[in-house]
Amino acid sequence: MSGAVRLSRVLPLREGAGVRGVRWYVRSRASEYRPYLAFARHKYDGSVIGPETEMVIDGFPRCASTFATMAFQTAQPRPVRLAHHLHAPAQLIEAVRDVMNAGARPSSSVAKTGVLRV
């Protein structure tokens, strides 16, 4: 086994991370890029950004995304197509890209939708 390469030397994983650690690493790196959204649309169906999305509510895990999503939907007079809970940088990058392509300044668009930064 002199030619074998230890996985911990190739990927920045802690010792003994195993298959779950490799899966987490690959998913977290892949989720930074646009092609990941196609995979996510197939796996998670209606909660990923797409052409019909009206608003994105997303963030780090355990940062009250569920509360924000439910409170927002409850306060609306009609159902709003939301992209939420993907926790992937690609979704947020795509949302900002869509705002930029619409010709609006991101700061004014964020202020108009009522998103608060805490």
Residue, then its C-alpha position, 0 to 999 in steps of 0.5 A: m500500500s505504498g502508493a495509496v493516498r490517505l483521504s485526509r491528505v487530499l481533502p481538508l477533513r478531520e481524521g476518521a471523517g469517513v463517508r459522511g465527511v466526504r459527502w459533506y465536503v463535496r456538497s458544501r464545495a459544490s453548493e457554491y456554484r450555479p450547476y448545483l441548483a439543477f441538482a437541488r431542484h431535482k432533489y428538493d423540488g419547490s424550495v429552490i430558486g427558479p424563474e417563477t421565484e418571487m423572493v428568497i429567504d435563506g441563511f445559515p442553518r438554525c438562524a430562524s429561516t423557518f420562522a421568517t418563511m412562515a411569518f412572511q407567508t402568513a402575512q401575505p394576502r396571496p401565496v408568494r413563491l419563495a425559495h427557502h431552506l437550501h442553505a447553499p451559497a449558489q441560491l443567494i448568488e443567483a438571487v443577487r444576479d437576478v436583481m442585478n440583471a433586472g437593473a435595480r440596485p441590490s440595496s434598494s431592492v432589499a429595502k423594498t422587500g422588507v428584508l432586515r439585517v440583524 
